[in-house]
Amino acid sequence: MFSCEGRSVASACHDTSAPAFAGEQRNMNNIRIDKLLYFLRLAKSRSLAATWADAGHIRINGRRVERASAAVKVDDVITLPRGDDVLAIKLLAMPARRGPVSEAQSCYDLT
């Protein structure tokens, strides 16, 4: 293992408080719509959620979304097609990960 001044590389040479990549946000007040739909298990993959957003199928608070990077925050109402129906959810809490279904469902309320 490489070391940096006697410490391991992972702990000493990398700033763990910095974003993992250039586009990542550390602010948990909002989250990208594609990431949110993936975390809430409303989309099977993040790329599928991004495709929905880019196609303009999703609305946030009644405004049409045309980019996957659109920010969503707590108390926003998200509307998206679900087969022949329309699904409207209100975001109650920000999910931290793509966890089990019960954890995902506790973050939103069907409206």
N, CA and C atoms as a LAMMPS dump frame, in Angstrom:
ITEM: TIMESTEP
0
ITEM: NUMBER OF ATOMS
333
ITEM: BOX BOUNDS ff ff ff
-5.0000000000000000e+02 5.0000000000000000e+02
-5.0000000000000000e+02 5.0000000000000000e+02
-5.0000000000000000e+02 5.0000000000000000e+02
ITEM: ATOMS id mol type element x y z
1 1 1 N 0.853 -1.184 0
2 1 2 C 0 0 0
3 1 3 C 0.886 1.23 0
4 2 1 N 0.496 2.206 -0.774
5 2 2 C 1.232 3.459 -0.822
6 2 3 C 0.904 4.276 0.411
7 3 1 N 1.84 5.114 0.792
8 3 2 C 1.567 5.982 1.931
9 3 3 C 1.931 7.408 1.583
10 4 1 N 1.369 8.301 2.323
11 4 2 C 1.59 9.727 2.124
12 4 3 C 1.917 10.3 3.488
13 5 1 N 3.202 10.559 3.725
14 5 2 C 3.677 11.059 5.009
15 5 3 C 3.288 10.116 6.143
16 6 1 N 3.422 8.816 5.904
17 6 2 C 3.165 7.84 6.956
18 6 3 C 1.707 7.453 7.132
19 7 1 N 0.821 8.048 6.363
20 7 2 C -0.607 7.724 6.47
21 7 3 C -1.055 7.048 5.189
22 8 1 N -2.147 6.342 5.252
23 8 2 C -2.633 5.666 4.043
24 8 3 C -3.107 6.697 3.028
25 9 1 N -3.044 6.333 1.773
26 9 2 C -3.418 7.239 0.692
27 9 3 C -4.877 7.653 0.801
28 10 1 N -5.744 6.724 1.099
29 10 2 C -7.174 7.018 1.129
30 10 3 C -7.523 8.048 2.188
31 11 1 N -6.885 7.994 3.331
32 11 2 C -7.257 8.915 4.4
33 11 3 C -6.481 10.22 4.373
34 12 1 N -5.264 10.218 3.849
35 12 2 C -4.435 11.407 3.945
36 12 3 C -4.369 12.23 2.669
37 13 1 N -4.345 11.589 1.518
38 13 2 C -4.098 12.318 0.28
39 13 3 C -5.351 12.696 -0.469
40 14 1 N -6.478 12.136 -0.129
41 14 2 C -7.721 12.467 -0.796
42 14 3 C -8.607 13.25 0.151
43 15 1 N -9.139 14.333 -0.334
44 15 2 C -10.054 15.138 0.464
45 15 3 C -11.422 14.469 0.421
46 16 1 N -11.805 13.791 1.512
47 16 2 C -13.074 13.06 1.53
48 16 3 C -14.277 13.976 1.638
49 17 1 N -14.057 15.254 1.957
50 17 2 C -15.182 16.182 2.02
51 17 3 C -15.504 16.757 0.647
52 18 1 N -14.597 16.593 -0.3
53 18 2 C -14.822 17.098 -1.652
54 18 3 C -15.754 16.16 -2.404
55 19 1 N -16.471 16.663 -3.392
56 19 2 C -17.338 15.798 -4.199
57 19 3 C -16.543 14.696 -4.88
58 20 1 N -17.159 13.529 -5.05
59 20 2 C -16.498 12.401 -5.688
60 20 3 C -16.239 12.686 -7.159
61 21 1 N -17.078 13.463 -7.81
62 21 2 C -16.864 13.87 -9.184
63 21 3 C -17.355 15.297 -9.356
64 22 1 N -16.993 15.909 -10.45
65 22 2 C -17.204 17.339 -10.639
66 22 3 C -18.67 17.759 -10.54
67 23 1 N -19.61 16.948 -11.026
68 23 2 C -21.011 17.336 -11.048
69 23 3 C -21.771 17.033 -9.773
70 24 1 N -21.145 16.331 -8.832
71 24 2 C -21.854 15.933 -7.622
72 24 3 C -22.078 17.119 -6.692
73 25 1 N -23.251 17.17 -6.096
74 25 2 C -23.555 18.22 -5.137
75 25 3 C -23.529 17.636 -3.73
76 26 1 N -22.956 18.333 -2.796
77 26 2 C -22.957 17.898 -1.403
78 26 3 C -24.161 18.449 -0.658
79 27 1 N -24.908 19.353 -1.27
80 27 2 C -26.08 19.945 -0.652
81 27 3 C -27.23 18.949 -0.71
82 28 1 N -27.7 18.481 0.434
83 28 2 C -28.776 17.503 0.459
84 28 3 C -30.146 18.165 0.546
85 29 1 N -30.226 19.483 0.311
86 29 2 C -31.517 20.153 0.277
87 29 3 C -32.243 19.872 -1.022
88 30 1 N -31.492 19.514 -2.055
89 30 2 C -32.11 19.162 -3.327
90 30 3 C -31.356 18.004 -3.952
91 31 1 N -32.009 17.371 -4.934
92 31 2 C -31.436 16.208 -5.594
93 31 3 C -31.905 16.221 -7.047
94 32 1 N -31.126 15.662 -7.936
95 32 2 C -31.506 15.571 -9.349
96 32 3 C -32.737 14.681 -9.495
97 33 1 N -33.602 15.002 -10.448
98 33 2 C -34.844 14.249 -10.639
99 33 3 C -34.565 12.801 -11.046
100 34 1 N -33.559 12.566 -11.881
101 34 2 C -33.275 11.185 -12.284
102 34 3 C -32.787 10.345 -11.112
103 35 1 N -31.954 10.933 -10.289
104 35 2 C -31.442 10.232 -9.107
105 35 3 C -32.571 9.969 -8.105
106 36 1 N -33.46 10.942 -7.934
107 36 2 C -34.576 10.784 -7.013
108 36 3 C -35.49 9.64 -7.442
109 37 1 N -35.871 9.606 -8.714
110 37 2 C -36.765 8.549 -9.192
111 37 3 C -36.124 7.179 -9.056
112 38 1 N -34.824 7.105 -9.231
113 38 2 C -34.103 5.85 -9.042
114 38 3 C -34.071 5.457 -7.563
115 39 1 N -33.756 6.398 -6.685
116 39 2 C -33.716 6.128 -5.246
117 39 3 C -35.087 5.731 -4.705
118 40 1 N -36.155 6.346 -5.22
119 40 2 C -37.512 6.045 -4.753
120 40 3 C -38.085 4.787 -5.39
121 41 1 N -37.299 4.133 -6.238
122 41 2 C -37.695 2.901 -6.91
123 41 3 C -38.886 3.094 -7.844
124 42 1 N -39.011 4.299 -8.402
125 42 2 C -40.043 4.567 -9.4
126 42 3 C -39.506 4.306 -10.801
127 43 1 N -38.188 4.227 -10.936
128 43 2 C -37.533 3.877 -12.197
129 43 3 C -36.545 2.751 -11.91
130 44 1 N -36.456 1.798 -12.825
131 44 2 C -35.567 0.654 -12.632
132 44 3 C -34.094 1.023 -12.728
133 45 1 N -33.801 2.085 -13.467
134 45 2 C -32.417 2.538 -13.592
135 45 3 C -32.397 4.064 -13.653
136 46 1 N -31.249 4.62 -13.329
137 46 2 C -31.11 6.071 -13.369
138 46 3 C -31.148 6.563 -14.811
139 47 1 N -30.611 5.774 -15.729
140 47 2 C -30.632 6.186 -17.137
141 47 3 C -32.058 6.183 -17.691
142 48 1 N -32.904 5.272 -17.228
143 48 2 C -34.306 5.28 -17.638
144 48 3 C -35.001 6.534 -17.115
145 49 1 N -34.735 6.891 -15.868
146 49 2 C -35.305 8.109 -15.293
147 49 3 C -34.818 9.345 -16.048
148 50 1 N -33.558 9.353 -16.448
149 50 2 C -33.008 10.472 -17.22
150 50 3 C -33.694 10.567 -18.582
151 51 1 N -33.973 9.424 -19.187
152 51 2 C -34.675 9.409 -20.475
153 51 3 C -36.068 9.998 -20.334
154 52 1 N -36.783 9.63 -19.269
155 52 2 C -38.122 10.184 -19.019
156 52 3 C -38.042 11.705 -18.886
157 53 1 N -37.07 12.17 -18.115
158 53 2 C -36.936 13.614 -17.885
159 53 3 C -36.584 14.341 -19.184
160 54 1 N -35.637 13.813 -19.926
161 54 2 C -35.216 14.453 -21.174
162 54 3 C -36.346 14.492 -22.198
163 55 1 N -37.254 13.516 -22.136
164 55 2 C -38.387 13.468 -23.071
165 55 3 C -39.522 14.395 -22.641
166 56 1 N -39.432 14.954 -21.444
167 56 2 C -40.452 15.886 -20.966
168 56 3 C -41.674 15.227 -20.367
169 57 1 N -41.548 13.975 -19.934
170 57 2 C -42.681 13.25 -19.361
171 57 3 C -42.938 13.581 -17.887
172 58 1 N -42.031 14.27 -17.24
173 58 2 C -42.123 14.519 -15.796
174 58 3 C -42.424 15.992 -15.543
175 59 1 N -43.202 16.238 -14.501
176 59 2 C -43.491 17.608 -14.059
177 59 3 C -43.128 17.746 -12.583
178 60 1 N -42.56 18.896 -12.255
179 60 2 C -42.255 19.237 -10.86
180 60 3 C -43.051 20.482 -10.536
181 61 1 N -43.959 20.37 -9.592
182 61 2 C -44.845 21.47 -9.205
183 61 3 C -45.57 22.055 -10.421
184 62 1 N -45.992 21.196 -11.332
185 62 2 C -46.749 21.62 -12.5
186 62 3 C -45.914 22.103 -13.674
187 63 1 N -44.606 22.266 -13.481
188 63 2 C -43.723 22.722 -14.561
189 63 3 C -43.078 21.526 -15.246
190 64 1 N -43.12 21.511 -16.555
191 64 2 C -42.537 20.421 -17.329
192 64 3 C -41.016 20.41 -17.198
193 65 1 N -40.458 19.237 -16.97
194 65 2 C -39.012 19.064 -16.841
195 65 3 C -38.474 18.517 -18.155
196 66 1 N -37.427 19.133 -18.672
197 66 2 C -36.837 18.667 -19.922
198 66 3 C -35.359 18.339 -19.775
199 67 1 N -34.902 18.204 -18.537
200 67 2 C -33.51 17.824 -18.3
201 67 3 C -33.421 16.977 -17.035
202 68 1 N -32.568 15.987 -17.064
203 68 2 C -32.432 15.05 -15.947
204 68 3 C -31.804 15.699 -14.724
205 69 1 N -31.149 16.83 -14.91
206 69 2 C -30.472 17.484 -13.793
207 69 3 C -31.369 18.469 -13.048
208 70 1 N -32.655 18.495 -13.371
209 70 2 C -33.573 19.406 -12.677
210 70 3 C -33.581 19.074 -11.189
211 71 1 N -33.513 20.103 -10.354
212 71 2 C -33.445 19.916 -8.903
213 71 3 C -34.839 19.745 -8.304
214 72 1 N -34.916 18.817 -7.364
215 72 2 C -36.151 18.557 -6.625
216 72 3 C -35.833 18.737 -5.152
217 73 1 N -36.757 19.34 -4.418
218 73 2 C -36.557 19.523 -2.977
219 73 3 C -37.773 19 -2.221
220 74 1 N -37.641 18.892 -0.927
221 74 2 C -38.722 18.401 -0.078
222 74 3 C -39.951 19.283 -0.261
223 75 1 N -41.125 18.692 -0.251
224 75 2 C -42.441 19.32 -0.432
225 75 3 C -42.78 19.586 -1.889
226 76 1 N -41.92 19.21 -2.835
227 76 2 C -42.265 19.335 -4.246
228 76 3 C -43.237 18.227 -4.636
229 77 1 N -44.11 18.522 -5.589
230 77 2 C -45.034 17.533 -6.134
231 77 3 C -44.507 17.121 -7.496
232 78 1 N -44.288 15.825 -7.665
233 78 2 C -43.741 15.276 -8.895
234 78 3 C -44.832 14.459 -9.581
235 79 1 N -45.047 14.719 -10.856
236 79 2 C -46.063 14.022 -11.637
237 79 3 C -45.379 13.306 -12.789
238 80 1 N -45.703 12.015 -12.967
239 80 2 C -45.119 11.249 -14.051
240 80 3 C -46.095 10.188 -14.533
241 81 1 N -45.993 9.786 -15.793
242 81 2 C -46.886 8.751 -16.309
243 81 3 C -46.52 7.386 -15.739
244 82 1 N -47.524 6.58 -15.51
245 82 2 C -47.327 5.223 -14.999
246 82 3 C -48.273 4.312 -15.777
247 83 1 N -47.836 3.807 -16.918
248 83 2 C -48.705 3.029 -17.789
249 83 3 C -49.772 3.928 -18.382
250 84 1 N -51.049 3.572 -18.177
251 84 2 C -52.155 4.398 -18.656
252 84 3 C -52.574 5.448 -17.639
253 85 1 N -52.003 5.417 -16.46
254 85 2 C -52.352 6.337 -15.378
255 85 3 C -51.278 7.405 -15.207
256 86 1 N -51.584 8.344 -14.325
257 86 2 C -50.635 9.385 -13.95
258 86 3 C -50.376 9.256 -12.455
259 87 1 N -49.109 9.238 -12.087
260 87 2 C -48.719 9.12 -10.688
261 87 3 C -48.263 10.489 -10.196
262 88 1 N -48.863 10.956 -9.115
263 88 2 C -48.47 12.221 -8.494
264 88 3 C -48.02 11.924 -7.075
265 89 1 N -46.815 12.343 -6.739
266 89 2 C -46.28 12.117 -5.402
267 89 3 C -45.806 13.435 -4.811
268 90 1 N -45.847 13.519 -3.487
269 90 2 C -45.292 14.662 -2.765
270 90 3 C -44.083 14.157 -2.002
271 91 1 N -42.95 14.783 -2.196
272 91 2 C -41.714 14.371 -1.542
273 91 3 C -41.725 14.831 -0.088
274 92 1 N -41.672 13.881 0.839
275 92 2 C -41.707 14.182 2.266
276 92 3 C -40.314 14.287 2.877
277 93 1 N -39.395 13.48 2.377
278 93 2 C -38.024 13.462 2.906
279 93 3 C -37.077 13.121 1.769
280 94 1 N -35.847 13.546 1.908
281 94 2 C -34.833 13.295 0.897
282 94 3 C -34.219 11.908 1.133
283 95 1 N -34.312 10.997 0.157
284 95 2 C -33.694 9.686 0.343
285 95 3 C -32.173 9.791 0.257
286 96 1 N -31.493 9.028 1.079
287 96 2 C -30.035 9.058 1.089
288 96 3 C -29.435 7.993 0.185
289 97 1 N -30.244 6.979 -0.163
290 97 2 C -29.735 5.884 -0.971
291 97 3 C -30.889 5.147 -1.627
292 98 1 N -30.595 4.209 -2.485
293 98 2 C -31.613 3.341 -3.065
294 98 3 C -31.723 2.142 -2.129
295 99 1 N -32.569 2.271 -1.151
296 99 2 C -32.734 1.231 -0.153
297 99 3 C -33.914 0.332 -0.458
298 100 1 N -34.374 -0.397 0.543
299 100 2 C -35.521 -1.274 0.346
300 100 3 C -36.796 -0.484 0.043
301 101 1 N -37.8 -1.183 -0.473
302 101 2 C -39.055 -0.547 -0.876
303 101 3 C -39.68 0.221 0.286
304 102 1 N -39.689 -0.374 1.465
305 102 2 C -40.326 0.291 2.618
306 102 3 C -39.629 1.61 2.942
307 103 1 N -38.318 1.645 2.822
308 103 2 C -37.566 2.885 3.073
309 103 3 C -37.89 3.935 2.004
310 104 1 N -37.962 3.501 0.755
311 104 2 C -38.266 4.412 -0.347
312 104 3 C -39.661 4.981 -0.204
313 105 1 N -40.647 4.142 0.127
314 105 2 C -42.032 4.593 0.232
315 105 3 C -42.25 5.548 1.399
316 106 1 N -41.396 5.505 2.393
317 106 2 C -41.543 6.418 3.528
318 106 3 C -41.106 7.842 3.178
319 107 1 N -40.459 8.031 2.031
320 107 2 C -39.974 9.348 1.623
321 107 3 C -40.98 10.144 0.824
322 108 1 N -42.083 9.515 0.387
323 108 2 C -43.071 10.247 -0.409
324 108 3 C -44.484 9.819 -0.046
325 109 1 N -45.444 10.663 -0.463
326 109 2 C -46.852 10.401 -0.223
327 109 3 C -47.57 10.514 -1.564
328 110 1 N -48.449 9.568 -1.846
329 110 2 C -49.252 9.637 -3.066
330 110 3 C -50.304 10.725 -2.895
331 111 1 N -50.431 11.593 -3.894
332 111 2 C -51.433 12.661 -3.795
333 111 3 C -52.566 12.422 -4.745
